[in-house]
Amino acid sequence: MFTSGSEYLYTATKKRAYFKEVTILIPLSWPDRSDYTAPGDARYEWADIIVADYNSRYSPGGPNNAFPYTKQFAGCGEQSLYIHFTPSFLLNADRWSPVVGDYGRVLVHEWGHYRWGLFNEYPDHITDKDQAQDFYHSETRQTWEPVSCSRDWKFTPLKYTGRSPNPYRPCKGDQTEGYENGCIMIPKKSQPPHVTGSVMHSHLNFQKIVNFCDNKKGDPGNLHNSEAPTKQNQRCDGKSSWEVMREHPDFDGKKNNRPRVVRDVTPTFFVVRSKVMRIVLVLDTSGSMSTSARHTKIADTARTYILTMAAPGTFIGIVDFNSGATIVSYLRKMTSDRRRDALANLVPEDANGNTCIGCGLDKAIKVLKAHGDPEGGKILLMTDCMDGDGESTQKALKKVIEKKVTIDIVAITDAEISQNIENLATKTGGQLYLQTDDSTSTGAREAANANAGMPSVFETRVEIESSVVVFDKGDLFFEGSVYIDETIGRLTTFDFTYFHTNPSGEAAVFITIMSPGERTFDRFQASYENDLAFKKVKIRIPGIAEPGEWTYYIYNQDTTVKHDVIVSVASYPSEEGVDPITVSSFVCGSLIGVVDNKPLVIYAEVKKRFDPVIGVKVIATVERPNADPVRLILLENGAGADLTKNDGIYSKSFSQVLGVGLYGIKIRIENNGGAKILPYRSSLHSGTGIYLEPELLLSGNITEYLGNISIELPGAPIPEIAGVPAPNFTRGVSGGASSVSELPPEWNPSIDTFAPNKITDLAVLNTSFSMGTVAITFTASGDDFDFGNAHHYVIRWADSSQELRNKASTTNEIYQTDVLHGNLNSPAPYGDEEIMIIQVATVPQHLETYSVVLGLYAVDESDNEGDMSNTAKATFRKVIPTPEPIQTTTRTPTTETEDQSCKYLYHPFLGVFLSGDCED
């Protein structure tokens, strides 16, 4: 697949790109072999492509019929999460190639989605169920055309009836009067010889399709169709695939990877095998760490990681540094509580001297080398970033990169950090976390949990709760609760850490836990561990924790002072083969980009293996330098920053930048009822389409041709995705940290410079030919990106999509007097659905069909204008072709319905129903 795909990619990118090297990462669970090499920095969670088994709700066709797809979550031109293939698909090329095309071509199609943020150029009735169209009325040709790219493709219009033995028949209508409802367009077997695009149009069985569509008019066979209602046009403002690719850093116009002749584009393959987690805790014990007891907090984090977080079998070493560095312990394997206790007792807690981060990193590499090849090792650096020897740090970084070791950093600071420090994470593929001096900050704990390691799904540590309880003077107790669901419950631990020394010599807090069945766990039971040396109380729940709400009570034993208690609750999958509900978080964009009106978008994915979990409450807390944290509710509504509804990926823009410094992100997930787990379908995300010849579809010999292949036929009704209720659950995860190192001198956070979000889901519900009215729907955009309410909307219409996208003066504006339902001057809050009925124009009654293109944008109180929305075509049809009535001699019901999907919208002012799908 990669070999043929590399050649195809080289051709499709005009000799500018190919697959040079491919690393295949073998799971740790597979037996080792002499030809497997060290993994270096290759990790499953960083993979461009994953090969993962089918799960019970992954694909409607069953385990042998799961198509590849790309997990897209961001906007046009943005890289996606990964491409997903299944072993069944990869091992059955002879079975699937006839309907999807050569596997190398399939890979390049998915690579377009993944690497360059391209979207499908064909009707996608899964991802865009509400907006997908198979044909449209062309504004330039004034004819009805199939949705395609390029537009010179030739199609056969068919209608799926579902009848046996011939489930298809020819469509009623033509390019002049249009087609009947439910008509689909199937490419003809023979295409014009000049048609060479497009790779993203999906019909890869055609050998002449060797190009990404472009905007160059001299090549009509590969000319982008910017007026077709595709997701590529919707999300990329009408740009062609090659235009988007040219703007990508891979090409940057003509600057990078210029065309060149490469004699052999066969990739070089490396087969490597995962290793058990090897991690060195590098702890800052310099004098500056005594500020706000920072040294005590990182010591507690290190001990907690060793005692309860690190997966069994993890190798852990410890280095501390100040003016120099000391190896506290070489790598030790965590195989028992006794070994964990022994290593935890070695964690240093003093703080004196200067800061030499490079010294600590050098010793960490030495620790890893003592255990063999350091490649693939991990360093968890915890420091206040007040580096006294930058030159030493830069030298150490070069060595770390050379050895392919990853550095995660816990920055314990309320101020900005130097680029040198940030580079330690970014240039080694690591993550940056923020631990502030605020008593409620838990960044260090979250960093440690992210490095818990997971040799298998069964050994995945699931963080349920990570929070801080603050006891003021006189406070007696605190009551909290978490939900433990049936997917987890094994090795459940409640961990409470305090930093105050009780003068009585006893623990500063006592804990009581109540199970859903009212079983009590307290200090009088063997499961209660009171560690006075580490100032920690642990309660391990025996067996499998009962599903439901668990309540914990913290009783304060010294009310004379204010002090804090860190609460951590974690568990493991309940049994082998059970997939837990998990959460991951990531960001797109940069904080400095916010200043240029490009929002930082926070994402959180909630899933059960590959099944999206929808309808949960997702709260992001953003810690800011020298200011209170900001709480954001992430949404999964398919609008604004959210690419696809019901994919389990929640998002929200962040704009509250106050100044330079670190911004830390923490995610909390809550479901107290109402959430659903959807059966995952590969086609929820942009993926590869299938092709069957129209002659085959009309012949009725589909079953004989496909054999044992089970696929959803083109045009067949798409069943609603019915989810199953999700259990009540709680989860927590870190989103890492982002840094702002400098801001423009004239920048002032009190001045409103942020425009409303671009509206991305404008759609026409229906039209009235006789009255010239259009009903439209869209999601309210917000004020500053996706916060609050905009001041007003501006709706425009034109004969050309490009005019609207450019906000040209030749377009026509809709005023409030033209609005029959809705209010342009009273936008709803972000996320709410808006429905408006507008008077567009007087439709020329002598025409059979008349079309205009609509677009809108929001404006805030400071006159900041949002970008023009996706364009939507309003087509007024005098007559919709209908087939001849079906003659039957019995009353046996059939599966075919003709034009029964009319959408009516009642207009109270006119007192009539408006519809564009049925006669007026």
Buried (B, 14 or more C-beta within 10 A) or exposed (E): BBBBBBBBBBBBBBBBBBBEEBBBBBEBEEEEEEEBBBBBBBBBEEBBBBBBEBBEBBBBBEBBBBBBBBBBBBBBBBBBBBBBBBEBBEEBBEBBBBBBBBBBBBBBBBBBBBBBBBBBBBBBBBBBEEBBBBBBBBBEEEEBBBBBBBBBBBBBBBBBBBBEEEBBBEBBBEBEBBBBBBBBBBBBBEBBEEBBBBBBBBBBBBEEBBBBBBBEEEBBBBBBBBBBBBBBBBBBBBBBBBBBBBBBEBBEEEEEBEEEEEEEBBBEEBEBBBBBBBBBBBBBBBBBBBBBBBBBBBBBBBBBBBBBBBBBBBBBBBBBBBBEBBBBBBBBBBEEEEBBBEBBEBBBBEBEBBBBBBBBBBBBBBBBEEBEBBBBBBBBBBBBBBBBBBEBBEBBBEBBBEBBBBBBBBBBBBBBBBEBBBBBBBEBBBBBBBBBBBBBBBBBBBBBBBBBBBBEBBBBBBBBBBBBBEBEEEBEEBEBBBBBBBBBBBBBBBBBBBBBBBEEEEBBBBBBBBBBEEEEBBBEEEBBBBBEEBBBBBBBBEEBBBBBBBBBBBBBBBEEBEBBBBBBBBBBBBEEEBBBBBBBBBBBBBBBEBBEBEBBBBBBBBBBBBBBBBBBBBBBBBBBBEBEBBEBEBBBBBBBBBBBBBBBBBBBBBBBBBBBBBBBBBBBBBBEEEBBBBBBBBBBBBBBBBBBBBEBBBBBEBEEBBEEBEBBBBBBEBEEBEBEEBBBBBBBBBBBBBBBBEBEEEEEEEEBBBBBBBBBBBBBBBBBBEBBBBBBBBBBBBBBBBBBBBBBBBBBBBBBBBBBBBBEEEBBEBEEEBBBBBEBEEBBBBBEEBEBBBBBBEBEEEEEBBBBBBBBBBBBEEEBBBBBBBBBBBBBBBEBBEBEEEEEEEEEEEEBEBBEEBEBBEBEEBEBBBBBBBEE
